[in-house]
């Protein structure tokens, strides 16, 4: 039972870190165009040799 004194604050802290990371990703428009990303990965118009 004493271990819960440590595990509950740790889990709340990690949940808060995850929430902050998710909100940061929303604020930086990381989830703006998921449909375009799924189509772009299937497109054939990519270059075999990237330019330096």
Contact map, one row per residue, 1 for C-alpha under 8 A:
1111100000000000000000000000000000000000000000000000
1111110000000000000000000000000000000000000000000000
1111111000000000000000000000000000000000000000000000
1111111100000000000000000000000000000000000000000000
1111111110000000000000000000000000000000000000000000
0111111111000000000000000000000000000000000000000000
0011111111100000000000000000000000000000000000000000
0001111111110000000000000000000000000000000000000000
0000111111111000000000000000000000000000000000000000
0000011111111100000000000000000000000000000000000000
0000001111111110000000000000000000000000000000000000
0000000111111111000000000000000000000000000000000000
0000000011111111100000000000000000000000000000000000
0000000001111111110000000000000000000000000000000000
0000000000111111111000000000000000000000000000000000
0000000000011111111100000000000000000000000000000000
0000000000001111111110000000000000000000000000000000
0000000000000111111111000000000000000000000000000000
0000000000000011111111100000000000000000000000000000
0000000000000001111111110000000000000000000000000000
0000000000000000111111111000000000000000000000000000
0000000000000000011111111100000000000000000000000000
0000000000000000001111111110000000000000000000000000
0000000000000000000111111111000000000000000000000000
0000000000000000000011111111111000000000000000000000
0000000000000000000001111111111000000000000000000000
0000000000000000000000111111110000000000000000000000
0000000000000000000000011111110000000000000000000000
0000000000000000000000001111111100000000000000000000
0000000000000000000000001111111100000000000000000000
0000000000000000000000001100111111000000000000000000
0000000000000000000000000000111111000000000000000000
0000000000000000000000000000001111111000000000000000
0000000000000000000000000000001111111100000000000000
0000000000000000000000000000000011111110000000000000
0000000000000000000000000000000011111111000000000000
0000000000000000000000000000000011111111100000000000
0000000000000000000000000000000001111111110000000000
0000000000000000000000000000000000111111111000000000
0000000000000000000000000000000000011111111000000000
0000000000000000000000000000000000001111111000000000
0000000000000000000000000000000000000111111100000000
0000000000000000000000000000000000000011111111000000
0000000000000000000000000000000000000000011111000000
0000000000000000000000000000000000000000001111100000
0000000000000000000000000000000000000000001111110000
0000000000000000000000000000000000000000000011111100
0000000000000000000000000000000000000000000001111100
0000000000000000000000000000000000000000000000111110
0000000000000000000000000000000000000000000000111111
0000000000000000000000000000000000000000000000001111
0000000000000000000000000000000000000000000000000111
